Amino acid sequence: MKTYITNEGFREGCRCRRLFWLNMKNHISYADHCPQLTALAQDYIKGGVAVTARDLKERSEETLRFIKNGETVIKRPAFIIGGVCAEADILHIKNGIPTVYFSYAAMHMRRAFCREAGLIYAAAEINGLNTPRILMLLPKKEFERRGNIDPRQLFAVYDLTAEAFSLREKSYIFSRVLEDTLESSCEPDEPIHKNCFNPDTCKYFEHCTAHLPHPNIFKVARLNINTKLQLYKEGKVSYEQLRNEPVLTENQRKQIRMSMDKAAPAVKKKELREFLSSLWYPLCFLDFESWQPPVPPADGMHPFSQVPFQYSLHIIENEGGPVMHREYLARGESDPREELARRLVSDIPEGACVLAYNKQFESMVVSDLAHTFSDIRAPLEAIRDNIRDLMVPFQKKYYYDPKMEGSFSIKAVLPAMYPNDPELSYDNLSEIHNGSQAMLSYSTLADETPERACEIRRCLLRYCELDTLGMVKILEKLREAVK
């Protein structure tokens, strides 16, 4: 069966041909991770017929048959040009003028959407639809759910026809470039560029920079990405080349010097003791996982609101006492917040000190739960008020190990403190290694087979548990450091 490049593949190719090639060669699936949003987009215009074929070639052929038969509203249309299949949500033909609607789960319009619109324009035109209008549907941030969702209220409509027309030829030519890229057995030679960090750091970044010395310019903490790229282009990559670079701050040069000198951890014992003395028992270690569904799952919620679906909790009731573990993971239902909130209140001892890593997020989640569930507002607000931040000693440089490479993320701190402990390694986890992967895995949970759902749940529980177990072990190291 022929492999066609879809909209998502084209969009990733626009970001980076190497990203596109690696995903295709690794058989990364571009499944619709929000079928509810897609269904609402396809209902933006009522009535009509739906293309039912799953195979992309058959889907394109069915679309053309409907057009030939005079259908005016066609859901799930697709248009093949060469090795590319441009997909959309609706084709609406009125007074002989075709309008193509496509949607995406995003909060803001992006330049990449215009290039995708250009591809859809070119594909529709080549398949016989002259001068099509291209409209994009994005969820409105200000939309608030009240009962059943009316797509006309949910979506903002962006007319990208002019942009699509001006980019149609360029998008078509680039789609042919991606076809050639896909057929090649050699990984594309793409330089490091700004798209490697937009909208976030590419998952293949370490792979693509494996040839660089380690550590390198991209490990320098709190340095603007444009400055990093400029120094990289100038050939100033290694720490040796950067050691006395005037554009760097003194803290950044200190990071480089300590790394090169393989210095021992620097500890400010007075400040660290003061932080440790601010904690009390019972002592809890809390971490949430959440996702941001583009379709609000409950009344009063907006698109992309934070919905916590999981927590891990390690508890030490008194000094020297055993470490107990509690956890919660939703079953994949649309709105798990109430059950999660009640379990949290039950699991955390009254008056406990609650440690989080970067407490801003955990505090926000608990505050939102308190605002939503008034009957348990008091205990939730008490939990929120007792949250302390384990990131503070690293953020304020009370404890700094050069192996942290200037970062105070738990994923930098934990392996620096426990470099040879496989039980505390995120790299040794199966499937889920970070919050983004956890969010994506949870979003597909309800649509998986029972066997696959069970495996995803196991991976989610292990990942979240490591976050709080890691905090327990980090606190142990900090206490050792002040002895």
Secondary structure, 3 states (H helix, E strand, C coil): CCCCECHHHHHHHHHCHHHHHHHHHCCCCCCCCCHHHHHHHHCCCCCCEECCCCCHHHHHHHHHHHHHCCCCEEECCEEEECCEEEECCEEEEECCEEEEEEECCCCCCCHHHHHHHHHHHHHHHHCCCCCCEEEEEEECCCCCCCCCCCHHHHEEEEECHHHHHHHHHHHHHHHHHHHHHHHCCCCCCCCCCHHHHCCCCCCCHHHHCCCCCCCEHHHCCCCCHHHHHHHHHCCCCEHHHHCCCCCCCHHHHHHHHHHHCCCCCEECHHHHHHHHHCCCCCEEEEEEEEECCCCCCCCCCCCCCCEEEEEEEEEECCCCCCEEEEEEECCCCCCCHHHHHHHHHHHCCCCCEEEECCHHHHHHHHHHHHHHCHHHHHHHHHHHHCEEECCHHHHCCCEECHHHCCCCCHHHHHHHHCCCCHHHCHHHCCCCCCHHHHHHHHHCHHHCCHHHHHHHHHHHHHHHHHHHHHHHHHHHHHHHHCC
